[in-house]
């Protein structure tokens, strides 16, 4: 099968499934499930892929809401990552419903022609991107072994060839003090809430000395039981970000020292709970990115000009990019002033603009896979670079 017939076939298959794909996006959007709890969304995506001819293995990597859907048996294996977890309280304010529909749509477009392309296509259902690092566990447990390249798309206010990413560590700082009557016997207390205050002041002063890209932000998750009880147990949840894992290894200990200072100053004790593995920086594959941009523009997507505000986020897809060639372009929803992680952005993710983005993102990914599979040097490179994580 030549390139143009394959592209036409994929686009026609996606267009025929557009109504179902939009319905999938809206169904996930209307039933948000937070990290590790995406039971319905995972099942709905798996069922759509099974209907398209994929063999689906559920509960992979010992993760109940993860799956791998496979079709074709060619020597080149390409993966498309499907996310579907929502945020607490504000639902699909990062548009993972659109990500899911686009990933399933790309799979639908390629299912019937995978063998003709010499391709094994895998759609990975990857839970807990918003707080859990599902892709990292799947990498570590061999689910991505043999994959030559991976890709996904992500809703954003603007269309970008790559979502800018920082490495990030996630931890809870938990303080233990001594309770006492706050009025009658305060001298007998050791105030764990004061420890957090000291830590936050120290972090505020430390910010001046961070490098470009060093960030820290968090919330108090437990601050005490009552105003007349000296708080004996408090907790804070923090994210620490840097441009690279190497820089993060220098910056994060300094942030943790601020919490230790809070404990020292108040006579309390602090311990840390690492909530998930660190997310890395992203290494975009330039060649795949060029293919994707050309295909997306041919379909009608318009990319934002280079420059502008240096917006940065983090994703466990970045860890995949360190293991194999990968891309993570964004789908612009023209949503300003609404931006990701706002309730207003969640509303944008179930609109005609978002629906069109899901369908066009699916087609752009499908065409990029076709180009990679039929362009000799790229195909050979991706076969040679197939991830062999569990063999090392």
N, C-alpha and C positions, 0 to 999 in steps of 0.2 A: 504494500500500500504506500503510495507516495504521500508527500507532506500535505498538499492541498486537499485531496480527498479526505484524509484523516481529520484535518481541521474542520472541514465542512460537516463531517459525520459527528464529531464531538459537539460542535455548536448546535446542530439540529437536535441531538439527543438532549442537550441541556434545555434548549428552548421548549421541547415537548414536555419536559418535566418542570418547567418554570412554576406552574401553579402549585404543584406538590412541594417544591422547594420553598416557595414563599409561605405556604401553609406550615411547613416545618419550622421555619424561622419564627413565625408568629406564635406557634404553639409553645415553643421553648421560651419565647419572650413573655408569654402570658403565665407561665408556670416556672418562675425562677427558682433554681436550686443552687445553694452555695457549695463551696468546694467539698469534695468527697461525698456529696449527697445527691449527685446528678443522676438519680436512678431513672427518671422518666426520660430526660433528654438523651442520655446514653442509649436507652432502649429505642427511642424513636429514630435516632440516627442509624443505629444498627439495622433496624427493620427496613429503612429506605434503601440501604446498601444491599441487603439481602435480596430485596425485590429487583434490584438492578443486576443481580447475578454474582455478587460477592459472597465468598465464604467468610463468615464472621466468627471470630473467637472472642468470647466475652470474659470479663474478669481476669485479663492478662496481668502479669507482673504482680499478682496477689493484690490487685486493686479492683474492687468490685465494679466500679463504674468506668473502667478502661476497657477498650476493645481494639482488635485489629481486624480489619476487613481486607481480604486479599482477592485479586483477580489476575489472571494471566500467569505465564510461566517462563517469561523471557529472562535472559541473563542480566539485564539492567533492572534494578529495583529502585523505584522512586516512591517516597512517602509523602502524603498530604496530611497535615495535622488538623484535627477537628477539636475545637474547644467548645464547652457548653456550660461552664459554671458561671453563676451570677455573684453579685456582691451583696453582703448583708444590708438589709433595709432598703437599698435603692435599686435592687434587681439588676437587669441587664444594662447597666450604665457603662459597660465597656463593649457592648455589642457582640457578645459571644454567640448569641443566637444567629447573627449574620455570618460569623465565622463558620458555625456548624453547617448552615445551609450552603455556603460557598464550597466547603470541603466535600460535602455529600454531592453537590452538583458537579464538581470536577470529576469525582469518581464515576458518576452516572455517565458523563460525557465520554469517558475513556474505557468504560467497562467492556464494550463489544469489540474494541479494536486493540486492546492491550497485547494480545498474542501477535497480531499483525505487525505491531511496532517492536516486537522482541522485548516486551516489557512485563515485569511483574509490578503491579500497582498495589500499594497498601495505603488505606486510609486509617490513620491512627486516631482512636477516640482517647483524648488526653485530658483527664480530669484535673481539677484543682490548680489551674494556672494562677488564680487570684489569691492563693494562699495555701500552698501545699507542695508544688513542684512535681506534679504528676509525670511530666516528661523526663525529669531527672531520674526518678525511680524506674521508669520504663527503659531508659538508657542503661542504667546500672544492672537491670535484671534481664538484659539481652533482647528486649523486644525490637530494638532498632538494628540489631545485627544484620549485616548483609545489605543495608540500605545505602544506595549510592548518593542520594540527595533528598532533601526534605524541603517542604514549603508550606506556607499558609498565608492568609490575608487577614487584615485586622481593621475594623472600622475606626475612623479618626475624623477629626474635623476637616483635614486636608488630605489630598492624595499624595503620598510620598512613596518613593521607591524602597525606602527602608525606615521603619519606626526607630528613632534614635533610642538606644538602650544603655543603661548603666548596670553594672554588677550590684547585687544587693544581698545583704544578710538580714535575717529576721529573727528576733529573739524577744522573750519576755524577761524582764527584770523583776524579781520577786523579793520583797523585803519582809523580814520577820523582826518584830520588836517586842515590846511588853505592854500590855494593856493596863490601864489604871483609870480611876475617876479623874476626869480632866480638870475638875475644880478642887475637889477635896484632897487628892493625893497625886498631883501631876508629877511630883519629884520621883515617884516610883515607876513612871512610865518611860518607855523608849519609843519615840514616835516614828513609826514607819512611813507616815505621810510626809513628815518633814524630810525624810531621807530622799523621797522622790523630788521634793522641791529643791533641795540642795543639788541633786543630780541634774535637774533641768536647768538650773542657773549655771552650773558648770558647763553643760553642753552649749548653752547660749554664748558663753564666753569663748569656748573652744572653736566655734564656727569661724571666727576671724582667721584661724590658722589652718583651715582646710585648703586643699588644692582645688583647682577647677574641677567640678563634677562631684566633689565630696558633698554629700547631703546626709541629713539625719532628721527623722520626724517620727512622732509617736503619739500615743494616747495613754492616759491613766485608765486602766481597766478595773481597778479596785482601789478605792481611796479611803476606806474606813466604814464603820458601821453606824456610828451616831456621834453628834458633836460633843457629847459629854463623856465619851470614851476615847482615851488616847489610842489611836489606831495601832494595832499590833501586827496587822497583816495588810500589805498593799502590793499592787502590781502595776507594771507599765509594759506596753507592747511597742517595740520600736523597730523601724527599718533604717538600715545604714547603707548608703549607696556610694559607689565610686566608679570611675571610668573603667577600671579593670579589676579582676580578682586579685591581682598582685597589689594594686593600690588599696583595695579593700582590706587586705591582710594587714596593712599599716594603719588605716584609719579606724577600723572597727574596734581594735583594742583600746584606743584612746577614748572612744565613746563609752566602752564598758568601764574604763577607769573612772569616769564621771559618776557612774552608779556606785562603784566601790567607795568613792569619796563621800557620797551621800550616806552610805552605811557607816563609814568611819566617823563622820561628823556627828551622827545621831546615836551612836552606840547600838546600832541594829546590825543585822546580818543580811547579805544579799546573795542570791544565787540566780543563775541564768538558765533559761529553757530555750534551746534552739528549736524553733518551730518547724523548720524545713531546711533542706540543703540550700546553700547560697546559689543565687542566679548569677550567671556570668555576663560579661560583655558579649556583644553580638559581632560575629565575623561574617559579613555579607559576602556571598559568592558573586563577584562582579559579572561574570559571564551569564549566569542564570538571571541575575537582576536585569541585565541588558535585554535578554530575551523577553522577560516578563513585561518590562516597560514598553517595548515595541508592540507586543501583543495587546496589552491593555489600551494603548493609544489607538491601535487599529480597531478595537472594539468600540471606542468612543470615550474612554476615560481621559481626563485631563489632569496632569500632574502639576502640583504647586511649584513655582519657581524656587530655585536654590536660595539659601539664605533665610532671613527671617529669625524669629525667636527660636532659641536653642531649647526645644522641648525634649524632655528625656523621661523615659519610663523604664520598666524592667519586665522581663518575661523569661520563663523557663525554656522558651524556644531558643534563647541565646545559648543555652548549654548544648542543645542539639547542633547549633552552628559551629561549635568548637569540635564536634565529633565528625561532621560531614558537611559537604557543601549545602548551604541553606539560604533561603530568602524569606523575608517577612514584610512585604509591602503593605501599605495601608490603603483602605478604600475611603475616599473622602465623602463625607455626608453633608458638607456645606452647612454645618450645624452651629457655627458661631452665633452668639456668644456661648452656647452650650458646648461643653467639652467633656471628655471622658471622666467617669466617676462622679458625675452629677446626675440627679434625677431627670433633669431636662434632656440630657444626652440619651438616657434610656428611652425617653419618648421618641427621640429621633430614630431609634433603631427598629421601629416598627412602622415606617412610613414608606410611601412609594419610592423615595430616594434610596432608602436602605434596601428595599426589595430589589431595585434595579442593580444596586451595588453587589448584592449577593449573587445575582445571576451573571453579571458581567465579570465579577471576580472569579467565579467558577470557570467561565469560558477562558479568561486570561490564563489561569493556572493550567487548564487542560491543554491549551495551545503551547504553553511553555514546556510542558511535559513532552508533547509531540516533537517540538523543535529539539529538545535535548536528546530524545530517543533517535532522531533521524539525522542529526548532525554528527558526522563521524568522530571528529576530535573530541567533542563534548561527551558523546556517548562513551568513548573509550576512557576518557578521564574519570567519569562517574563510576564506571564499572571497576576501574582500578582503585578508586578511593572508597569503595564500599566499607562501611563501618564494621570493624571486627572487635568490638569492645570487650566481649567476654572471652576472646581468644588470647588476650594479652595479659 
